[in-house]
Amino acid sequence: MAGSRRPPNVRLLAARNLAKSLLALGATCGALAALGWFAGDLRLLSIFLFCGLLAGLTVATAGDRIILGMIGARELALGEAPALFATVSALSTRAGIRQPRLYVVADGVPHALAVGRGSGSAAIAVSRGLLGACPPAELEAVLAHEIAHIRTRDVQPQTIAVVVAAVLYDGARLGGFLERPLRFVLAPLASAAVHALLSPARELAADQLAALWCESPHPLADALLRLEQAADLVRFEAPVVTSPLWTIDPFPEAGPAALFATHPPVGDRVTALRSLDPGWQSRLRQL
């Protein structure tokens, strides 16, 4: 790839994301243990700590299925989309990971996300709109971007952050007539959990890896612009707490959705991708 920068250090990113995940689960257990200690005694501390460990184990082992259920995703069979499976298989080989499970979301807006525990156990969900709107090269680039999140273990803190945020944000509904004041208190906590674990830089690193595996940055740059245009035209139906998971932020940055925005602007991402091939404009003028 002409003019490519030094690719991200995949091992360092993976180790950092694993450390984030362990720290997040440890902090949750510690907070619950402290709450038990202040609310009662050593026995209550032990109960709260056990509950924290149980919740952490649940998120670690079933967080991907929780999120896939939240967005109404259905697992794809090989016979339903053989070309899609072939593309994901080839990209997984290039990335050096086990092929992720594939799911489909019955939504006309083109989008994709990745969830799971890392390269050993992960899933990619694509919308019907993505399969219908993107040319093969752009679809491959979007899938490569999601596989980059799996390879660098971004999916691990992303999955934890979104599940925790969903519990906090949607848990306010249990308050009945107190839902509004509860959400006023819990929404910032959910937002803090997301922003503590997720950095916008992870999207730029995934973009760069996708460009490397696709041998060109332009299909992904074109796909990001296509996805942004679609998001401006059609309302996307999904829980706002899932915002950090999608290839681009599908929600307008206003109201509750703004609390969970973690993506860099699409324009900045496209500019960074085009800069990986600085001679592309001169070659275009020669055509």
ZAZA-585303 format. One record per atom (N, C-alpha, C, O): atom name; x, y, z. Coordinates in steps of 0.1 Angstrom, whole numbers. Atoms other than C-alpha are relative to their C-alpha. Layout:
ZAZA-585303
CA;X;Y;Z
...
//
This chain:
ZAZA-585303
N;9;-12;0
CA;0;0;0
C;9;12;0
O;17;15;9
N;-8;-12;2
CA;16;32;-12
C;-1;10;11
O;-12;13;15
N;0;-11;-10
CA;27;57;14
C;-6;-4;14
O;-9;4;22
N;6;5;-13
CA;14;35;43
C;9;4;12
O;21;3;11
N;-7;-3;-12
CA;23;45;78
C;4;-13;7
O;0;-24;2
N;-3;12;-7
CA;37;21;103
C;-13;-6;6
O;-20;2;13
N;13;5;-5
CA;8;-3;112
C;0;0;15
O;10;-1;22
N;1;1;-15
CA;-5;-4;148
C;6;-12;5
O;6;-23;-1
N;-6;12;-7
CA;12;-27;172
C;-12;-8;6
O;-17;-5;16
N;12;8;-3
CA;-15;-54;174
C;1;-6;14
O;-8;-6;22
N;-2;7;-13
CA;0;-72;204
C;-1;9;11
O;-7;6;22
N;1;-10;-10
CA;3;-41;224
C;-14;5;2
O;-19;6;14
N;14;-4;-2
CA;-33;-30;217
C;-8;-11;6
O;-16;-9;14
N;7;11;-6
CA;-45;-65;225
C;2;-1;15
O;-7;-4;23
N;-4;0;-14
CA;-26;-65;258
C;-7;11;8
O;-11;9;19
N;6;-11;-7
CA;-39;-31;267
C;-15;-2;2
O;-21;1;12
N;14;3;-1
CA;-75;-41;260
C;-4;-11;10
O;-14;-10;17
N;2;10;-10
CA;-72;-72;280
C;1;5;14
O;-6;2;23
N;-2;-6;-13
CA;-58;-52;309
C;-12;9;4
O;-16;9;15
N;11;-8;-3
CA;-87;-27;306
C;-12;-8;5
O;-19;-5;14
N;11;8;-3
CA;-112;-55;307
C;1;-6;14
O;-9;-6;22
N;-2;6;-13
CA;-97;-71;338
C;-1;11;11
O;-7;8;21
N;1;-11;-9
CA;-94;-37;355
C;-15;4;2
O;-19;7;13
N;14;-4;-1
CA;-131;-29;347
C;-8;-10;9
O;-15;-7;18
N;7;10;-8
CA;-143;-62;362
C;5;0;14
O;-3;-2;24
N;-5;-1;-14
CA;-120;-59;392
C;-5;12;7
O;-9;12;19
N;5;-12;-6
CA;-132;-23;398
C;-15;-2;4
O;-19;2;15
N;14;3;-3
CA;-168;-35;397
C;-2;-9;12
O;-10;-6;21
N;0;9;-11
CA;-162;-63;421
C;4;8;13
O;-2;6;24
N;-5;-8;-11
CA;-143;-39;444
C;-10;10;5
O;-12;12;17
N;11;-10;-4
CA;-171;-13;443
C;-11;-7;7
O;-16;-2;17
N;11;7;-6
CA;-197;-39;452
C;4;-5;14
O;-4;-5;23
N;-5;4;-13
CA;-175;-53;480
C;0;11;10
O;-4;10;22
N;0;-12;-8
CA;-171;-18;494
C;-14;4;4
O;-16;8;16
N;14;-3;-3
CA;-208;-12;492
C;-5;-10;11
O;-13;-6;20
N;4;9;-10
CA;-214;-44;511
C;6;2;14
O;-1;0;24
N;-7;-2;-13
CA;-189;-35;538
C;-6;12;7
O;-9;12;19
N;6;-12;-7
CA;-204;0;544
C;-15;-3;3
O;-20;4;13
N;15;3;-2
CA;-240;-14;542
C;-2;-10;12
O;-13;-11;17
N;2;10;-10
CA;-234;-42;567
C;13;-4;6
O;19;3;14
N;-12;5;-7
CA;-205;-64;577
C;8;-9;-10
O;5;-8;-22
N;-8;9;8
CA;-180;-90;564
C;-9;-10;-8
O;-5;-13;-20
N;9;10;7
CA;-208;-114;555
C;-7;7;-12
O;-7;1;-23
N;6;-7;11
CA;-226;-88;534
C;10;3;-11
O;7;3;-23
N;-11;-2;10
CA;-193;-79;518
C;2;-12;-9
O;4;-11;-21
N;-2;12;7
CA;-188;-115;508
C;-11;-3;-10
O;-9;-7;-21
N;12;2;9
CA;-223;-117;493
C;1;9;-12
O;-1;5;-23
N;-1;-10;11
CA;-218;-85;473
C;12;-4;-10
O;11;-3;-22
N;-11;4;8
CA;-184;-97;461
C;-3;-12;-9
O;1;-12;-20
N;4;11;8
CA;-198;-130;450
C;-9;4;-11
O;-8;-1;-23
N;10;-4;11
CA;-226;-113;431
C;8;8;-11
O;5;6;-23
N;-9;-7;10
CA;-199;-91;414
C;7;-9;-8
O;8;-7;-21
N;-7;10;8
CA;-179;-121;404
C;-9;-7;-10
O;-5;-10;-21
N;10;7;8
CA;-210;-138;391
C;-4;9;-12
O;-5;4;-23
N;4;-9;11
CA;-220;-107;371
C;11;1;-10
O;9;2;-22
N;-11;-1;9
CA;-185;-104;357
C;2;-12;-8
O;5;-11;-20
N;-1;12;7
CA;-184;-140;347
C;-11;-1;-11
O;-9;-5;-22
N;11;0;9
CA;-218;-136;330
C;3;10;-12
O;1;6;-24
N;-4;-9;11
CA;-206;-105;310
C;11;-5;-8
O;11;-4;-20
N;-11;5;7
CA;-174;-122;301
C;-4;-11;-10
O;2;-13;-20
N;3;12;8
CA;-190;-154;288
C;-12;2;-9
O;-13;-5;-19
N;13;-1;8
CA;-224;-142;275
C;-3;14;-4
O;-13;17;-9
N;2;-14;3
CA;-219;-104;269
C;-3;1;-15
O;-12;9;-19
N;2;-1;14
CA;-218;-110;231
C;-15;-4;-3
O;-21;3;-11
N;13;5;3
CA;-251;-129;231
C;-11;10;6
O;-21;12;0
N;9;-10;-6
CA;-267;-102;254
C;-2;11;-10
O;-13;16;-13
N;0;-11;9
CA;-258;-75;229
C;-7;-4;-13
O;-15;4;-19
N;7;4;13
CA;-269;-95;198
C;-15;-2;2
O;-22;1;-7
N;14;0;-3
CA;-302;-101;215
C;-6;14;1
O;-17;16;-3
N;5;-13;-1
CA;-305;-64;222
C;-3;6;-14
O;-13;14;-15
N;2;-6;13
CA;-302;-55;185
C;-8;-9;-9
O;-10;-6;-21
N;9;8;8
CA;-324;-84;173
C;8;-7;-11
O;2;-10;-22
N;-8;7;11
CA;-296;-102;154
C;-3;-15;0
O;-6;-21;10
N;3;15;2
CA;-301;-137;140
C;13;-6;-7
O;18;0;-16
N;-12;6;5
CA;-272;-161;133
C;-2;-5;-15
O;-13;-10;-18
N;0;4;14
CA;-265;-167;96
C;5;-14;-2
O;15;-18;5
N;-5;13;4
CA;-261;-202;81
C;8;2;-12
O;7;12;-20
N;-9;-1;11
CA;-234;-208;56
C;-7;1;-14
O;-3;8;-23
N;7;1;12
CA;-259;-216;29
C;-8;13;-4
O;-12;15;-15
N;7;-12;2
CA;-276;-182;33
C;8;11;-7
O;3;19;-14
N;-9;-10;5
CA;-246;-161;24
C;14;-5;-2
O;23;-1;5
N;-13;7;2
CA;-217;-182;11
C;11;10;-3
O;23;9;1
N;-10;-10;4
CA;-199;-151;-4
C;5;8;12
O;16;11;14
N;-3;-7;-12
CA;-201;-133;29
C;10;-8;9
O;20;-3;14
N;-9;9;-8
CA;-186;-163;48
C;14;-1;-6
O;23;-2;1
N;-14;1;6
CA;-158;-166;22
C;8;12;2
O;20;11;5
N;-7;-12;-3
CA;-149;-130;26
C;5;1;14
O;17;5;17
N;-4;-1;-14
CA;-148;-132;64
C;10;-11;3
O;20;-8;10
N;-10;11;-2
CA;-129;-165;62
C;14;5;-5
O;24;3;2
N;-13;-5;5
CA;-102;-149;40
C;6;11;9
O;18;11;11
N;-5;-10;-9
CA;-99;-118;62
C;4;-5;13
O;14;0;19
N;-5;6;-12
CA;-97;-139;93
C;13;-7;-1
O;21;-6;8
N;-13;6;3
CA;-68;-158;78
C;11;11;0
O;21;9;6
N;-10;-10;0
CA;-50;-126;71
C;2;6;13
O;14;10;17
N;-1;-6;-14
CA;-57;-113;106
C;6;-10;10
O;10;-6;21
N;-5;10;-9
CA;-46;-146;122
C;-9;-3;11
O;-5;-5;23
N;10;3;-10
CA;-78;-152;141
C;-9;-11;-4
O;-10;-14;-16
N;11;9;3
CA;-105;-178;143
C;-12;7;-6
O;-15;18;-2
N;11;-6;7
CA;-134;-171;120
C;-11;3;9
O;-16;-6;16
N;11;-3;-9
CA;-161;-152;139
C;-13;-5;-5
O;-15;-8;-17
N;14;3;4
CA;-197;-162;139
C;-6;12;-7
O;-2;23;-4
N;6;-11;8
CA;-219;-142;115
C;-15;1;4
O;-22;-9;4
N;14;-3;-3
CA;-252;-126;124
C;-5;11;-10
O;2;18;-16
N;6;-10;9
CA;-277;-105;104
C;-10;8;8
O;-18;2;16
N;10;-8;-6
CA;-299;-76;116
C;-9;5;-11
O;-5;10;-21
N;10;-4;11
CA;-331;-69;97
C;-3;15;1
O;-13;19;5
N;1;-15;0
CA;-325;-32;93
C;5;5;-14
O;15;0;-18
N;-4;-5;13
CA;-322;-13;60
C;11;9;0
O;17;12;-10
N;-12;-9;-1
CA;-295;11;73
C;13;-8;-1
O;14;-18;7
N;-13;8;1
CA;-260;-2;63
C;8;3;13
O;13;14;15
N;-8;-1;-12
CA;-241;-9;95
C;5;-14;4
O;0;-24;-1
N;-6;13;-5
CA;-219;-36;112
C;6;2;13
O;9;14;17
N;-7;0;-13
CA;-205;-44;146
C;6;-13;3
O;3;-23;-3
N;-6;12;-4
CA;-183;-69;163
C;-1;0;16
O;1;10;22
N;1;2;-15
CA;-187;-83;199
C;7;-13;3
O;10;-21;-6
N;-6;12;-4
CA;-171;-110;219
C;11;1;10
O;12;12;17
N;-11;0;-10
CA;-141;-119;240
C;14;2;-6
O;24;3;1
N;-12;-1;6
CA;-114;-116;214
C;2;-10;-12
O;-9;-15;-17
N;-2;8;12
CA;-98;-136;186
C;-5;-15;1
O;-7;-21;-9
N;4;13;-2
CA;-109;-169;201
C;-15;-2;0
O;-20;-13;-4
N;15;1;-1
CA;-146;-162;205
C;-6;14;-3
O;-6;23;6
N;6;-13;4
CA;-163;-133;186
C;-11;-2;-10
O;-12;-13;-16
N;11;0;10
CA;-192;-125;164
C;-1;14;-7
O;2;24;-1
N;3;-12;8
CA;-199;-100;136
C;-14;0;-4
O;-19;-10;-9
N;14;-1;5
CA;-234;-87;129
C;0;11;-11
O;6;22;-9
N;1;-9;11
CA;-242;-70;96
C;-15;3;-2
O;-23;-6;0
N;14;-3;3
CA;-274;-53;86
C;-4;-4;-14
O;5;-5;-22
N;5;3;13
CA;-295;-62;56
C;4;12;-10
O;8;10;-21
N;-4;-11;8
CA;-288;-27;44
C;14;0;-5
O;17;5;-16
N;-14;1;4
CA;-251;-32;44
C;2;-9;-11
O;10;-6;-20
N;-2;10;10
CA;-253;-63;24
C;-6;4;-14
O;0;1;-24
N;6;-4;13
CA;-275;-46;-2
C;6;13;-6
O;5;15;-18
N;-4;-14;5
CA;-259;-11;-4
C;15;0;-4
O;18;8;-13
N;-15;-2;2
CA;-221;-17;-4
C;5;-10;-11
O;1;-21;-12
N;-7;9;9
CA;-202;-30;-34
C;10;-9;7
O;13;-7;19
N;-8;10;-7
CA;-180;-60;-27
C;13;5;7
O;16;1;18
N;-12;-6;-6
CA;-148;-40;-21
C;-3;8;13
O;5;7;23
N;3;-8;-12
CA;-165;-17;4
C;-5;-9;11
O;-2;-7;23
N;4;10;-10
CA;-182;-46;22
C;11;-7;6
O;12;-9;18
N;-12;7;-5
CA;-149;-64;25
C;8;10;10
O;12;5;20
N;-7;-9;-9
CA;-134;-32;40
C;-7;2;13
O;0;3;23
N;7;-1;-13
CA;-161;-28;66
C;2;-12;8
O;4;-11;20
N;-3;13;-7
CA;-157;-65;75
C;14;0;6
O;16;-5;17
N;-14;0;-5
CA;-120;-60;78
C;2;9;12
O;9;7;21
N;-1;-9;-11
CA;-125;-30;101
C;-6;-7;13
O;0;-6;24
N;5;7;-11
CA;-147;-52;124
C;9;-11;5
O;11;-13;17
N;-9;10;-4
CA;-122;-80;123
C;12;6;7
O;19;-1;15
N;-11;-7;-7
CA;-95;-55;133
C;-3;2;15
O;5;1;23
N;4;-2;-14
CA;-115;-48;165
C;1;-14;7
O;4;-14;19
N;-1;13;-6
CA;-115;-86;171
C;15;-3;3
O;19;-8;13
N;-14;4;0
CA;-78;-90;164
C;7;8;12
O;16;3;18
N;-7;-9;-10
CA;-68;-61;188
C;-7;-2;14
O;-4;6;23
N;8;2;-13
CA;-93;-73;215
C;-8;12;4
O;-12;13;15
N;9;-11;-3
CA;-113;-41;212
C;-13;-5;5
O;-20;1;13
N;14;5;-3
CA;-144;-62;214
C;-2;-3;14
O;-13;-3;19
N;2;4;-14
CA;-137;-72;249
C;-4;12;9
O;-15;11;15
N;5;-11;-7
CA;-138;-38;266
C;-13;6;-6
O;-21;12;2
N;12;-5;6
CA;-165;-27;241
C;-12;-8;5
O;-22;-1;8
N;12;8;-4
CA;-188;-56;250
C;-3;3;15
O;-14;4;19
N;2;-3;-15
CA;-182;-50;288
C;-7;14;2
O;-16;15;9
N;5;-13;-2
CA;-188;-13;285
C;-15;2;-4
O;-23;8;3
N;13;-2;5
CA;-220;-16;265
C;-10;-8;9
O;-21;-3;11
N;9;7;-9
CA;-235;-43;287
C;-2;7;13
O;-13;9;18
N;1;-7;-13
CA;-227;-23;319
C;-9;13;-3
O;-17;16;6
N;8;-12;3
CA;-241;9;302
C;-15;-3;-1
O;-24;4;3
N;14;4;2
CA;-273;-10;292
C;-7;-3;13
O;-18;1;15
N;5;4;-13
CA;-278;-23;327
C;-3;13;8
O;-14;15;14
N;2;-12;-7
CA;-274;12;342
C;-11;9;-6
O;-19;14;0
N;9;-9;7
CA;-293;32;316
C;-14;-5;-1
O;-23;2;2
N;14;6;1
CA;-322;8;310
C;-5;-5;13
O;-17;-7;15
N;5;4;-13
CA;-323;-2;346
C;-9;10;7
O;-16;7;16
N;9;-11;-6
CA;-340;31;354
C;-14;-3;-2
O;-23;2;5
N;14;4;2
CA;-372;16;339
C;-6;-7;11
O;-18;-7;13
N;5;7;-12
CA;-375;-5;370
C;-5;9;11
O;-12;5;20
N;4;-9;-11
CA;-381;26;390
C;-14;5;-2
O;-19;13;7
N;14;-4;2
CA;-416;31;376
C;-1;15;-2
O;5;21;-11
N;2;-14;1
CA;-427;67;382
C;13;8;3
O;14;20;0
N;-13;-6;-3
CA;-391;74;393
C;10;-1;-11
O;22;2;-10
N;-9;3;11
CA;-377;64;359
C;8;13;-4
O;20;12;-6
N;-7;-12;5
CA;-369;100;348
C;11;5;10
O;22;7;5
N;-11;-5;-8
CA;-350;111;379
C;11;-11;2
O;23;-7;3
N;-11;10;-1
CA;-332;77;381
C;9;0;-12
O;21;-1;-11
N;-8;-1;12
CA;-322;80;345
C;9;12;0
O;20;12;-5
N;-8;-12;-1
CA;-309;115;352
C;13;-3;8
O;23;3;5
N;-11;4;-8
CA;-286;99;378
C;8;-10;-7
O;21;-10;-7
N;-7;11;5
CA;-277;67;361
C;6;2;-14
O;16;-4;-17
N;-5;-3;14
CA;-272;80;325
C;15;5;0
O;23;0;-8
N;-14;-4;0
CA;-240;99;334
C;10;-12;5
O;21;-12;0
N;-8;12;-4
CA;-227;67;352
C;2;-9;-12
O;14;-14;-14
N;-1;8;12
CA;-234;47;321
C;10;6;-10
O;18;-1;-16
N;-9;-7;9
CA;-216;73;300
C;14;-1;4
O;23;-3;-4
N;-14;1;-6
CA;-186;73;323
C;6;-14;-2
O;18;-15;-5
N;-5;14;2
CA;-183;35;321
C;4;-2;-15
O;15;-8;-17
N;-3;2;14
CA;-183;37;283
C;13;8;-4
O;22;3;-10
N;-11;-9;4
CA;-158;66;280
C;13;-4;8
O;24;-1;3
N;-12;5;-8
CA;-135;51;307
C;7;-12;-7
O;19;-13;-6
N;-6;12;7
CA;-130;19;286
C;3;2;-15
O;11;-5;-20
N;-1;0;15
CA;-133;31;250
C;6;14;-4
O;1;24;0
N;-6;-12;5
CA;-111;56;232
C;-3;1;-15
O;-3;-9;-22
N;2;-1;14
CA;-118;71;198
C;12;-5;-9
O;10;-8;-21
N;-12;4;7
CA;-82;61;188
C;-2;-15;-5
O;5;-19;-14
N;2;14;4
CA;-94;25;186
C;-6;-1;-14
O;-3;-11;-21
N;6;0;13
CA;-114;33;155
C;10;3;-11
O;10;-3;-21
N;-10;-3;10
CA;-85;49;137
C;10;-11;-2
O;15;-14;-13
N;-9;11;1
CA;-63;19;145
C;-6;-11;-8
O;0;-18;-16
N;8;10;7
CA;-90;-5;132
C;-1;4;-15
O;1;-5;-24
N;0;-4;14
CA;-93;16;100
C;14;-3;-7
O;14;-7;-18
N;-13;2;6
CA;-55;14;94
C;2;-15;-2
O;8;-18;-13
N;-2;15;2
CA;-54;-24;99
C;-9;-5;-11
O;-5;-13;-19
N;9;4;11
CA;-84;-28;76
C;6;4;-14
O;5;-4;-23
N;-7;-5;13
CA;-66;-7;49
C;11;-9;-3
O;14;-12;-15
N;-11;9;3
CA;-36;-29;53
C;-4;-13;-5
O;2;-18;-15
N;4;14;4
CA;-54;-62;50
C;-7;1;-14
O;-7;-9;-21
N;6;-1;13
CA;-74;-49;20
C;9;6;-11
O;5;7;-23
N;-10;-5;9
CA;-43;-35;4
C;-3;14;-6
O;3;18;-17
N;3;-13;5
CA;-59;-1;-1
C;-9;7;11
O;-18;0;16
N;9;-6;-10
CA;-75;25;22
C;-13;6;-6
O;-22;9;1
N;11;-7;7
CA;-100;38;-4
C;-13;-7;1
O;-23;-1;3
N;13;6;-2
CA;-127;11;-2
C;-7;3;14
O;-19;5;15
N;6;-3;-13
CA;-131;17;36
C;-4;15;1
O;-14;18;6
N;3;-14;0
CA;-130;55;31
C;-13;2;-7
O;-22;10;-3
N;13;-1;7
CA;-158;52;5
C;-11;-6;8
O;-22;0;8
N;11;6;-8
CA;-178;29;27
C;-4;9;12
O;-16;10;15
N;4;-9;-12
CA;-176;53;57
C;-8;11;-5
O;-18;15;2
N;8;-11;5
CA;-189;81;35
C;-14;-5;-4
O;-24;2;-2
N;13;6;4
CA;-217;58;22
C;-8;-2;13
O;-20;1;13
N;7;3;-13
CA;-226;48;58
C;-5;13;6
O;-16;14;12
N;4;-13;-5
CA;-227;84;69
C;-11;6;-7
O;-21;12;-1
N;11;-6;8
CA;-249;95;41
C;-13;-8;3
O;-24;-2;4
N;12;8;-4
CA;-273;66;49
C;-6;4;13
O;-18;4;15
N;4;-4;-14
CA;-274;76;86
C;-7;13;0
O;-16;15;8
N;6;-13;1
CA;-284;111;76
C;-14;-1;-6
O;-23;8;-4
N;12;1;7
CA;-313;98;55
C;-11;-8;7
O;-23;-6;6
N;9;9;-6
CA;-328;70;75
C;3;-2;15
O;14;-2;19
N;-2;2;-15
CA;-334;66;113
C;4;-14;3
O;-3;-24;-3
N;-4;14;-4
CA;-316;36;128
C;-6;-4;13
O;-6;3;22
N;7;5;-12
CA;-335;15;152
C;8;-9;8
O;10;-21;4
N;-8;8;-9
CA;-313;2;180
C;2;7;13
O;1;20;13
N;-2;-7;-13
CA;-306;9;217
C;12;10;-1
O;22;7;-7
N;-11;-10;1
CA;-285;41;220
C;13;-4;7
O;24;0;3
N;-12;4;-7
CA;-261;24;244
C;9;-9;-9
O;21;-10;-6
N;-8;8;10
CA;-249;2;214
C;8;9;-9
O;16;4;-17
N;-7;-10;9
CA;-235;34;197
C;15;-3;-2
O;19;-2;-13
N;-15;2;2
CA;-198;26;204
C;3;-12;-9
O;15;-13;-13
N;-3;13;6
CA;-201;-8;187
C;0;1;-16
O;7;-7;-22
N;2;0;15
CA;-211;2;151
C;12;6;-7
O;20;13;-1
N;-11;-5;8
CA;-187;10;123
C;1;15;1
O;12;21;2
N;1;-15;-3
CA;-198;47;125
C;-11;2;10
O;-19;-7;12
N;10;-3;-9
CA;-219;63;151
C;-13;2;-7
O;-15;12;-15
N;13;-1;8
CA;-255;57;138
C;-10;10;5
O;-21;12;-1
N;10;-9;-7
CA;-272;82;161
C;4;15;-1
O;16;17;-1
N;-3;-14;0
CA;-274;120;159
C;6;3;14
O;1;-1;24
N;-7;-3;-13
CA;-251;135;186
C;-8;11;7
O;-4;22;9
N;8;-9;-8
CA;-279;150;206
C;-9;-9;9
O;-11;-20;6
N;8;8;-9
CA;-300;139;235
C;9;-11;7
O;21;-10;8
N;-7;11;-6
CA;-291;106;252
C;11;-6;-8
O;21;-11;-3
N;-10;7;9
CA;-272;93;222
C;14;7;1
O;24;1;0
N;-13;-7;-2
CA;-245;120;228
C;8;-5;11
O;20;-3;11
N;-7;5;-12
CA;-236;104;261
C;9;-11;-4
O;19;-14;3
N;-7;12;3
CA;-224;73;243
C;8;1;-13
O;13;-9;-18
N;-8;-2;12
CA;-206;88;213
C;15;-1;3
O;20;6;11
N;-15;2;-2
CA;-170;75;211
C;7;-1;-13
O;19;-3;-13
N;-6;1;12
CA;-163;76;174
C;6;14;-4
O;0;24;-2
N;-4;-13;6
CA;-141;103;157
C;-9;4;-11
O;-16;-5;-17
N;8;-4;12
CA;-158;123;130
C;3;-8;-12
O;15;-11;-14
N;-2;8;12
CA;-162;104;98
C;10;7;-10
O;19;1;-16
N;-9;-7;9
CA;-144;132;79
C;14;-1;4
O;23;-3;-4
N;-14;2;-5
CA;-113;128;101
C;5;-14;-3
O;16;-15;-7
N;-4;14;4
CA;-113;91;95
C;3;-2;-14
O;12;-8;-18
N;-2;0;14
CA;-116;95;58
C;13;7;-4
O;21;2;-12
N;-13;-8;2
CA;-88;121;58
C;12;-9;4
O;22;-9;-4
N;-11;9;-5
CA;-66;97;78
C;2;-12;-10
O;14;-15;-13
N;-1;12;9
CA;-73;68;54
C;6;5;-13
O;15;-2;-19
N;-5;-5;13
CA;-67;89;22
C;15;3;2
O;23;2;-8
N;-14;-3;-2
CA;-34;100;37
C;10;-12;0
O;22;-10;-2
N;-8;12;1
CA;-22;64;37
C;5;-2;-14
O;14;-9;-17
N;-3;1;14
CA;-21;68;-1
C;1;14;-6
O;-8;18;-13
N;0;-15;3
CA;-9;104;-7
C;-1;2;-15
O;-4;14;-19
N;-1;-3;15
CA;-6;100;-45
C;-13;-3;-7
O;-14;-3;-19
N;12;4;7
CA;-42;90;-51
C;-7;11;-8
O;-13;8;-18
N;6;-11;7
CA;-54;124;-62
C;7;3;-14
O;0;5;-24
N;-7;-1;13
CA;-27;127;-89
C;-3;-11;-9
O;-4;-9;-22
N;3;11;9
CA;-34;93;-102
C;-15;1;-5
O;-18;-2;-17
N;13;-2;5
CA;-71;102;-104
C;-1;10;-11
O;-9;9;-20
N;0;-10;10
CA;-64;133;-124
C;5;-5;-14
O;2;0;-24
N;-6;5;12
CA;-44;112;-149
C;-10;-9;-8
O;-8;-12;-20
N;10;9;7
CA;-75;90;-157
C;-8;8;-10
O;-17;2;-17
//
